[in-house]
Amino acid sequence: MIADFFEEPKKLTHPIAEIMKHEGARVVFRYDKNSITAVKLIEDISMQAPIMDFSLEETKIDDIIRLAYQGAAQ
């Protein structure tokens, strides 16, 4: 999930979602959709900082393949 905030959030945390990138007022989160819904994640994050806009992206196939090979190599 990509969240654009009204201003740069100083500190964001979430017990399930991982912050992948934080650039100014834009933060990219990664989460397991079997552990939390996007709606719940947005609700939780918006309690910490007001969200101006957000978008959802599916995991790219390249990332899935890379993770699969990394897991097999371990």
PDB file as gemmi writes it, atoms N, CA and C in Angstrom:
CRYST1    1.000    1.000    1.000  90.00  90.00  90.00 P 1                      
ATOM      1  N   MET A   1       0.846  -1.163   0.000  1.00  0.00           N  
ATOM      2  CA  MET A   1       0.000   0.000   0.000  1.00  0.00           C  
ATOM      3  C   MET A   1       0.896   1.233   0.000  1.00  0.00           C  
ATOM      4  N   ILE A   2       0.531   2.198  -0.793  1.00  0.00           N  
ATOM      5  CA  ILE A   2       1.227   3.479  -0.833  1.00  0.00           C  
ATOM      6  C   ILE A   2       0.307   4.515  -0.186  1.00  0.00           C  
ATOM      7  N   ALA A   3       0.808   5.183   0.826  1.00  0.00           N  
ATOM      8  CA  ALA A   3       0.018   6.203   1.509  1.00  0.00           C  
ATOM      9  C   ALA A   3       0.693   7.552   1.356  1.00  0.00           C  
ATOM     10  N   ASP A   4      -0.097   8.530   0.934  1.00  0.00           N  
ATOM     11  CA  ASP A   4       0.369   9.916   0.863  1.00  0.00           C  
ATOM     12  C   ASP A   4      -0.309  10.667   2.006  1.00  0.00           C  
ATOM     13  N   PHE A   5       0.502  11.292   2.841  1.00  0.00           N  
ATOM     14  CA  PHE A   5       0.010  12.011   3.998  1.00  0.00           C  
ATOM     15  C   PHE A   5      -0.012  13.509   3.714  1.00  0.00           C  
ATOM     16  N   PHE A   6      -0.780  14.243   4.484  1.00  0.00           N  
ATOM     17  CA  PHE A   6      -0.847  15.693   4.310  1.00  0.00           C  
ATOM     18  C   PHE A   6       0.508  16.338   4.593  1.00  0.00           C  
ATOM     19  N   GLU A   7       1.239  15.771   5.531  1.00  0.00           N  
ATOM     20  CA  GLU A   7       2.602  16.224   5.812  1.00  0.00           C  
ATOM     21  C   GLU A   7       3.420  15.001   6.212  1.00  0.00           C  
ATOM     22  N   GLU A   8       4.719  15.148   6.166  1.00  0.00           N  
ATOM     23  CA  GLU A   8       5.591  14.009   6.450  1.00  0.00           C  
ATOM     24  C   GLU A   8       5.355  13.497   7.866  1.00  0.00           C  
ATOM     25  N   PRO A   9       4.972  12.231   7.988  1.00  0.00           N  
ATOM     26  CA  PRO A   9       4.786  11.678   9.336  1.00  0.00           C  
ATOM     27  C   PRO A   9       6.147  11.458  10.002  1.00  0.00           C  
ATOM     28  N   LYS A  10       6.251  11.842  11.245  1.00  0.00           N  
ATOM     29  CA  LYS A  10       7.530  11.741  11.951  1.00  0.00           C  
ATOM     30  C   LYS A  10       7.803  10.306  12.390  1.00  0.00           C  
ATOM     31  N   LYS A  11       6.784   9.618  12.869  1.00  0.00           N  
ATOM     32  CA  LYS A  11       6.993   8.259  13.347  1.00  0.00           C  
ATOM     33  C   LYS A  11       5.741   7.434  13.058  1.00  0.00           C  
ATOM     34  N   LEU A  12       5.908   6.418  12.250  1.00  0.00           N  
ATOM     35  CA  LEU A  12       4.822   5.488  11.960  1.00  0.00           C  
ATOM     36  C   LEU A  12       5.272   4.090  12.358  1.00  0.00           C  
ATOM     37  N   THR A  13       4.396   3.378  13.000  1.00  0.00           N  
ATOM     38  CA  THR A  13       4.675   1.984  13.324  1.00  0.00           C  
ATOM     39  C   THR A  13       3.402   1.182  13.150  1.00  0.00           C  
ATOM     40  N   HIS A  14       3.568  -0.089  12.869  1.00  0.00           N  
ATOM     41  CA  HIS A  14       2.433  -0.993  12.793  1.00  0.00           C  
ATOM     42  C   HIS A  14       2.931  -2.395  13.116  1.00  0.00           C  
ATOM     43  N   PRO A  15       2.195  -3.128  13.943  1.00  0.00           N  
ATOM     44  CA  PRO A  15       2.673  -4.452  14.341  1.00  0.00           C  
ATOM     45  C   PRO A  15       2.688  -5.490  13.215  1.00  0.00           C  
ATOM     46  N   ILE A  16       1.926  -5.262  12.155  1.00  0.00           N  
ATOM     47  CA  ILE A  16       1.840  -6.243  11.065  1.00  0.00           C  
ATOM     48  C   ILE A  16       2.493  -5.740   9.785  1.00  0.00           C  
ATOM     49  N   ALA A  17       2.288  -4.485   9.453  1.00  0.00           N  
ATOM     50  CA  ALA A  17       2.812  -3.927   8.201  1.00  0.00           C  
ATOM     51  C   ALA A  17       4.260  -3.475   8.378  1.00  0.00           C  
ATOM     52  N   GLU A  18       5.014  -3.602   7.307  1.00  0.00           N  
ATOM     53  CA  GLU A  18       6.416  -3.186   7.293  1.00  0.00           C  
ATOM     54  C   GLU A  18       6.554  -1.956   6.387  1.00  0.00           C  
ATOM     55  N   ILE A  19       7.282  -0.975   6.838  1.00  0.00           N  
ATOM     56  CA  ILE A  19       7.548   0.196   6.006  1.00  0.00           C  
ATOM     57  C   ILE A  19       8.696  -0.147   5.068  1.00  0.00           C  
ATOM     58  N   MET A  20       8.413  -0.115   3.783  1.00  0.00           N  
ATOM     59  CA  MET A  20       9.409  -0.449   2.770  1.00  0.00           C  
ATOM     60  C   MET A  20      10.175   0.779   2.301  1.00  0.00           C  
ATOM     61  N   LYS A  21       9.476   1.913   2.241  1.00  0.00           N  
ATOM     62  CA  LYS A  21      10.095   3.154   1.755  1.00  0.00           C  
ATOM     63  C   LYS A  21       9.373   4.326   2.418  1.00  0.00           C  
ATOM     64  N   HIS A  22      10.142   5.333   2.783  1.00  0.00           N  
ATOM     65  CA  HIS A  22       9.586   6.538   3.396  1.00  0.00           C  
ATOM     66  C   HIS A  22      10.267   7.727   2.742  1.00  0.00           C  
ATOM     67  N   GLU A  23       9.535   8.413   1.873  1.00  0.00           N  
ATOM     68  CA  GLU A  23      10.078   9.573   1.157  1.00  0.00           C  
ATOM     69  C   GLU A  23       9.158  10.759   1.368  1.00  0.00           C  
ATOM     70  N   GLY A  24       9.535  11.629   2.274  1.00  0.00           N  
ATOM     71  CA  GLY A  24       8.703  12.797   2.554  1.00  0.00           C  
ATOM     72  C   GLY A  24       7.349  12.375   3.103  1.00  0.00           C  
ATOM     73  N   ALA A  25       6.302  12.851   2.454  1.00  0.00           N  
ATOM     74  CA  ALA A  25       4.944  12.544   2.896  1.00  0.00           C  
ATOM     75  C   ALA A  25       4.406  11.241   2.299  1.00  0.00           C  
ATOM     76  N   ARG A  26       5.223  10.516   1.531  1.00  0.00           N  
ATOM     77  CA  ARG A  26       4.807   9.248   0.919  1.00  0.00           C  
ATOM     78  C   ARG A  26       5.492   8.081   1.638  1.00  0.00           C  
ATOM     79  N   VAL A  27       4.679   7.103   2.022  1.00  0.00           N  
ATOM     80  CA  VAL A  27       5.193   5.920   2.703  1.00  0.00           C  
ATOM     81  C   VAL A  27       4.644   4.684   2.009  1.00  0.00           C  
ATOM     82  N   VAL A  28       5.531   3.730   1.744  1.00  0.00           N  
ATOM     83  CA  VAL A  28       5.133   2.475   1.113  1.00  0.00           C  
ATOM     84  C   VAL A  28       5.181   1.377   2.173  1.00  0.00           C  
ATOM     85  N   PHE A  29       4.053   0.705   2.345  1.00  0.00           N  
ATOM     86  CA  PHE A  29       3.936  -0.371   3.320  1.00  0.00           C  
ATOM     87  C   PHE A  29       3.836  -1.712   2.610  1.00  0.00           C  
ATOM     88  N   ARG A  30       4.370  -2.749   3.254  1.00  0.00           N  
ATOM     89  CA  ARG A  30       4.179  -4.120   2.778  1.00  0.00           C  
ATOM     90  C   ARG A  30       3.481  -4.869   3.906  1.00  0.00           C  
ATOM     91  N   TYR A  31       2.486  -5.665   3.533  1.00  0.00           N  
ATOM     92  CA  TYR A  31       1.746  -6.420   4.541  1.00  0.00           C  
ATOM     93  C   TYR A  31       1.197  -7.694   3.920  1.00  0.00           C  
ATOM     94  N   ASP A  32       0.928  -8.647   4.773  1.00  0.00           N  
ATOM     95  CA  ASP A  32       0.338  -9.913   4.352  1.00  0.00           C  
ATOM     96  C   ASP A  32      -1.175  -9.752   4.398  1.00  0.00           C  
ATOM     97  N   LYS A  33      -1.823  -9.817   3.246  1.00  0.00           N  
ATOM     98  CA  LYS A  33      -3.269  -9.586   3.209  1.00  0.00           C  
ATOM     99  C   LYS A  33      -4.054 -10.699   3.877  1.00  0.00           C  
ATOM    100  N   ASN A  34      -3.383 -11.793   4.260  1.00  0.00           N  
ATOM    101  CA  ASN A  34      -4.053 -12.831   5.044  1.00  0.00           C  
ATOM    102  C   ASN A  34      -4.021 -12.508   6.536  1.00  0.00           C  
ATOM    103  N   SER A  35      -3.189 -11.536   6.925  1.00  0.00           N  
ATOM    104  CA  SER A  35      -3.059 -11.151   8.330  1.00  0.00           C  
ATOM    105  C   SER A  35      -3.859  -9.905   8.683  1.00  0.00           C  
ATOM    106  N   ILE A  36      -4.057  -9.029   7.704  1.00  0.00           N  
ATOM    107  CA  ILE A  36      -4.778  -7.774   7.941  1.00  0.00           C  
ATOM    108  C   ILE A  36      -5.382  -7.302   6.620  1.00  0.00           C  
ATOM    109  N   THR A  37      -6.531  -6.685   6.696  1.00  0.00           N  
ATOM    110  CA  THR A  37      -7.135  -6.132   5.480  1.00  0.00           C  
ATOM    111  C   THR A  37      -6.576  -4.742   5.213  1.00  0.00           C  
ATOM    112  N   ALA A  38      -6.670  -4.322   3.975  1.00  0.00           N  
ATOM    113  CA  ALA A  38      -6.220  -2.977   3.618  1.00  0.00           C  
ATOM    114  C   ALA A  38      -7.015  -1.928   4.390  1.00  0.00           C  
ATOM    115  N   VAL A  39      -8.295  -2.165   4.556  1.00  0.00           N  
ATOM    116  CA  VAL A  39      -9.146  -1.212   5.284  1.00  0.00           C  
ATOM    117  C   VAL A  39      -8.659  -1.055   6.725  1.00  0.00           C  
ATOM    118  N   LYS A  40      -8.357  -2.175   7.389  1.00  0.00           N  
ATOM    119  CA  LYS A  40      -7.881  -2.120   8.776  1.00  0.00           C  
ATOM    120  C   LYS A  40      -6.518  -1.435   8.852  1.00  0.00           C  
ATOM    121  N   LEU A  41      -5.644  -1.722   7.890  1.00  0.00           N  
ATOM    122  CA  LEU A  41      -4.334  -1.080   7.868  1.00  0.00           C  
ATOM    123  C   LEU A  41      -4.479   0.432   7.708  1.00  0.00           C  
ATOM    124  N   ILE A  42      -5.313   0.855   6.787  1.00  0.00           N  
ATOM    125  CA  ILE A  42      -5.548   2.287   6.576  1.00  0.00           C  
ATOM    126  C   ILE A  42      -6.120   2.923   7.840  1.00  0.00           C  
ATOM    127  N   GLU A  43      -7.047   2.236   8.462  1.00  0.00           N  
ATOM    128  CA  GLU A  43      -7.637   2.738   9.711  1.00  0.00           C  
ATOM    129  C   GLU A  43      -6.562   2.892  10.792  1.00  0.00           C  
ATOM    130  N   ASP A  44      -5.730   1.871  10.959  1.00  0.00           N  
ATOM    131  CA  ASP A  44      -4.680   1.923  11.974  1.00  0.00           C  
ATOM    132  C   ASP A  44      -3.675   3.039  11.707  1.00  0.00           C  
ATOM    133  N   ILE A  45      -3.224   3.138  10.470  1.00  0.00           N  
ATOM    134  CA  ILE A  45      -2.223   4.148  10.124  1.00  0.00           C  
ATOM    135  C   ILE A  45      -2.798   5.559  10.238  1.00  0.00           C  
ATOM    136  N   SER A  46      -4.057   5.738   9.848  1.00  0.00           N  
ATOM    137  CA  SER A  46      -4.651   7.075   9.896  1.00  0.00           C  
ATOM    138  C   SER A  46      -4.851   7.571  11.330  1.00  0.00           C  
ATOM    139  N   MET A  47      -4.771   6.663  12.300  1.00  0.00           N  
ATOM    140  CA  MET A  47      -4.838   7.086  13.698  1.00  0.00           C  
ATOM    141  C   MET A  47      -3.525   7.759  14.129  1.00  0.00           C  
ATOM    142  N   GLN A  48      -2.451   7.484  13.378  1.00  0.00           N  
ATOM    143  CA  GLN A  48      -1.143   8.060  13.689  1.00  0.00           C  
ATOM    144  C   GLN A  48      -0.867   9.344  12.912  1.00  0.00           C  
ATOM    145  N   ALA A  49      -1.392   9.423  11.692  1.00  0.00           N  
ATOM    146  CA  ALA A  49      -1.202  10.604  10.845  1.00  0.00           C  
ATOM    147  C   ALA A  49      -2.314  10.618   9.798  1.00  0.00           C  
ATOM    148  N   PRO A  50      -2.887  11.793   9.521  1.00  0.00           N  
ATOM    149  CA  PRO A  50      -3.971  11.864   8.535  1.00  0.00           C  
ATOM    150  C   PRO A  50      -3.492  11.538   7.115  1.00  0.00           C  
ATOM    151  N   ILE A  51      -4.177  10.617   6.474  1.00  0.00           N  
ATOM    152  CA  ILE A  51      -3.838  10.189   5.121  1.00  0.00           C  
ATOM    153  C   ILE A  51      -4.591  11.049   4.108  1.00  0.00           C  
ATOM    154  N   MET A  52      -3.857  11.587   3.142  1.00  0.00           N  
ATOM    155  CA  MET A  52      -4.456  12.384   2.081  1.00  0.00           C  
ATOM    156  C   MET A  52      -4.980  11.475   0.966  1.00  0.00           C  
ATOM    157  N   ASP A  53      -4.186  10.449   0.604  1.00  0.00           N  
ATOM    158  CA  ASP A  53      -4.545   9.558  -0.495  1.00  0.00           C  
ATOM    159  C   ASP A  53      -3.792   8.247  -0.309  1.00  0.00           C  
ATOM    160  N   PHE A  54      -4.299   7.188  -0.925  1.00  0.00           N  
ATOM    161  CA  PHE A  54      -3.598   5.911  -0.868  1.00  0.00           C  
ATOM    162  C   PHE A  54      -3.882   5.124  -2.136  1.00  0.00           C  
ATOM    163  N   SER A  55      -3.017   4.166  -2.415  1.00  0.00           N  
ATOM    164  CA  SER A  55      -3.240   3.253  -3.536  1.00  0.00           C  
ATOM    165  C   SER A  55      -2.739   1.876  -3.126  1.00  0.00           C  
ATOM    166  N   LEU A  56      -3.335   0.877  -3.724  1.00  0.00           N  
ATOM    167  CA  LEU A  56      -2.970  -0.506  -3.440  1.00  0.00           C  
ATOM    168  C   LEU A  56      -2.348  -1.109  -4.680  1.00  0.00           C  
ATOM    169  N   GLU A  57      -1.277  -1.859  -4.481  1.00  0.00           N  
ATOM    170  CA  GLU A  57      -0.606  -2.545  -5.591  1.00  0.00           C  
ATOM    171  C   GLU A  57      -0.393  -3.990  -5.209  1.00  0.00           C  
ATOM    172  N   GLU A  58      -0.625  -4.873  -6.148  1.00  0.00           N  
ATOM    173  CA  GLU A  58      -0.332  -6.286  -5.922  1.00  0.00           C  
ATOM    174  C   GLU A  58       1.175  -6.495  -6.009  1.00  0.00           C  
ATOM    175  N   THR A  59       1.647  -7.534  -5.364  1.00  0.00           N  
ATOM    176  CA  THR A  59       3.060  -7.872  -5.435  1.00  0.00           C  
ATOM    177  C   THR A  59       3.422  -8.263  -6.856  1.00  0.00           C  
ATOM    178  N   LYS A  60       4.534  -7.757  -7.330  1.00  0.00           N  
ATOM    179  CA  LYS A  60       4.983  -8.065  -8.691  1.00  0.00           C  
ATOM    180  C   LYS A  60       5.491  -9.498  -8.743  1.00  0.00           C  
ATOM    181  N   ILE A  61       5.277 -10.158  -9.853  1.00  0.00           N  
ATOM    182  CA  ILE A  61       5.681 -11.550 -10.020  1.00  0.00           C  
ATOM    183  C   ILE A  61       7.184 -11.721  -9.833  1.00  0.00           C  
ATOM    184  N   ASP A  62       7.971 -10.745 -10.249  1.00  0.00           N  
ATOM    185  CA  ASP A  62       9.424 -10.813 -10.055  1.00  0.00           C  
ATOM    186  C   ASP A  62       9.780 -10.921  -8.572  1.00  0.00           C  
ATOM    187  N   ASP A  63       9.061 -10.165  -7.740  1.00  0.00           N  
ATOM    188  CA  ASP A  63       9.313 -10.206  -6.303  1.00  0.00           C  
ATOM    189  C   ASP A  63       8.935 -11.560  -5.721  1.00  0.00           C  
ATOM    190  N   ILE A  64       7.844 -12.126  -6.192  1.00  0.00           N  
ATOM    191  CA  ILE A  64       7.402 -13.436  -5.710  1.00  0.00           C  
ATOM    192  C   ILE A  64       8.430 -14.505  -6.074  1.00  0.00           C  
ATOM    193  N   ILE A  65       8.908 -14.477  -7.302  1.00  0.00           N  
ATOM    194  CA  ILE A  65       9.906 -15.462  -7.749  1.00  0.00           C  
ATOM    195  C   ILE A  65      11.196 -15.307  -6.954  1.00  0.00           C  
ATOM    196  N   ARG A  66      11.640 -14.064  -6.731  1.00  0.00           N  
ATOM    197  CA  ARG A  66      12.861 -13.815  -5.967  1.00  0.00           C  
ATOM    198  C   ARG A  66      12.733 -14.378  -4.547  1.00  0.00           C  
ATOM    199  N   LEU A  67      11.584 -14.143  -3.909  1.00  0.00           N  
ATOM    200  CA  LEU A  67      11.368 -14.653  -2.557  1.00  0.00           C  
ATOM    201  C   LEU A  67      11.347 -16.178  -2.541  1.00  0.00           C  
ATOM    202  N   ALA A  68      10.753 -16.773  -3.555  1.00  0.00           N  
ATOM    203  CA  ALA A  68      10.701 -18.236  -3.636  1.00  0.00           C  
ATOM    204  C   ALA A  68      12.103 -18.822  -3.761  1.00  0.00           C  
ATOM    205  N   TYR A  69      12.935 -18.231  -4.619  1.00  0.00           N  
ATOM    206  CA  TYR A  69      14.302 -18.721  -4.780  1.00  0.00           C  
ATOM    207  C   TYR A  69      15.145 -18.473  -3.530  1.00  0.00           C  
ATOM    208  N   GLN A  70      14.934 -17.363  -2.858  1.00  0.00           N  
ATOM    209  CA  GLN A  70      15.673 -17.083  -1.627  1.00  0.00           C  
ATOM    210  C   GLN A  70      15.313 -18.117  -0.559  1.00  0.00           C  
ATOM    211  N   GLY A  71      14.050 -18.448  -0.471  1.00  0.00           N  
ATOM    212  CA  GLY A  71      13.610 -19.448   0.492  1.00  0.00           C  
ATOM    213  C   GLY A  71      14.164 -20.822   0.186  1.00  0.00           C  
ATOM    214  N   ALA A  72      14.243 -21.165  -1.093  1.00  0.00           N  
ATOM    215  CA  ALA A  72      14.775 -22.476  -1.501  1.00  0.00           C  
ATOM    216  C   ALA A  72      16.269 -22.564  -1.258  1.00  0.00           C  
ATOM    217  N   ALA A  73      16.959 -21.431  -1.337  1.00  0.00           N  
ATOM    218  CA  ALA A  73      18.410 -21.414  -1.163  1.00  0.00           C  
ATOM    219  C   ALA A  73      18.802 -21.541   0.298  1.00  0.00           C  
ATOM    220  N   GLN A  74      17.887 -21.247   1.200  1.00  0.00           N  
ATOM    221  CA  GLN A  74      18.220 -21.284   2.640  1.00  0.00           C  
ATOM    222  C   GLN A  74      18.053 -22.626   3.214  1.00  0.00           C  
TER     223      GLN A  74                                                      
END                                                                             
